Amino acid sequence: MAKKTVASLQKGGGKGHTRVIKMVKSEKTGAYTFRSEMVTNETTKDFFDKK
């Protein structure tokens, strides 16, 4: 399924987006989880700066 998603993003305006993954520590348990989003190339820095 990943290949299909990547292939569809290569057509048109998909090259202007980036998949970002951030490791976030839980306040309650102390365990780490991963949060991923599709953001525009210009907003990748903002994604990592916010908590």
N, C-alpha and C positions, 0 to 999 in steps of 0.2 A: 504494500500500500504506500510505503514511503516513496517508491520510485514514481508512482502515479502522481503523488502530490508535487514532487519536485519537477516532474515533467510538465505539469500544468502551470507551475509558476514560471517556467522558462519562457512561456509564450507571453507576449504583451508586456504588462507592467510589473510582472513578478520579480524582476531583477532588482527592483527598488525596495524590496523587503528582505528582512533577515530574521531567522529564527534564533532567539536568544534564550539561554537557559541560565537560571540563577539559583544558587544553593542558599536556602533560607533556614535558619535555626529556629525551632519552635520555642516559644517562651515557657510553655508548660512542661514539656517533657525533655527538652534539650536535644531532641532528635533533629536531624537535618532532612529537609525535603527539597525537591527540585521544582522550580516554577518556570514554565516555558511559555513564551508568547511569540507571535509573529508581529514585528514592528517595522516601521520604515527605517531605512538606513540612517536617516538624520536623527532619529529618536533613540538609537541604541544606547548612547551615553546616558540619557535621562532614565532609561529603564534600570541601569545598574546603579545610578545615584540615589534613586528613591528607595525607601525601606519597605 
